[in-house]
């Protein structure tokens, strides 16, 4: 139901460590057309960029579902990718890696 019956994303692919952020050009009025889960993703991203794995853990959704929702949000201009965790910092913080691992275990 959440993905409209789709099992794969339309064209954009996201791996576990892709950082996702709100687009600076995010169409705020367009949020009314989004489903509950997509709005929840945007609410989480309003605080800070999140990895795909973190979004899945925070929303208690399978990664395959999160990827489809993110692809839709990317196509509508709501989000952008901010790189990958290892590209975003010289050496990832151990606590961040442990938090991601914990989130993956929850899935």
GIPEZI-V527923 format. One line per field, one symbol per residue. ss: DSSP state (~ for helix, > for strand, _ for the rest). phi: phi as a letter, one per 30 degrees, with the letter a starting at -180 (. if undefined). burial: 1 if it has 16 or more other ideal C-beta (glycine too) atoms within 10 Angstrom, else 0. A space follows every 10 residues. Layout:
ss: ???
phi: ???
burial: ???
This chain:
ss: __________ _______>>> >>_____~~~ ~~~__~~~~~ ~~~~~~~__> >~~~~~~~~_ __~~~~~~~~ ~~~~~___>> >>>>~~~~__ ___~~~~~~~ ~~~~~~_
phi: .dciidcbdd adcbcecddc bdddcededd dddddedddd dddddddadb ddddddddch bdeddddddd ddddddidbb ccjcedddbe bededddddd ddddddd
burial: 0110000010 0101011111 1110010000 0001001101 1101100011 1111111010 1010111111 1111010111 1100100000 0000000001 0010000
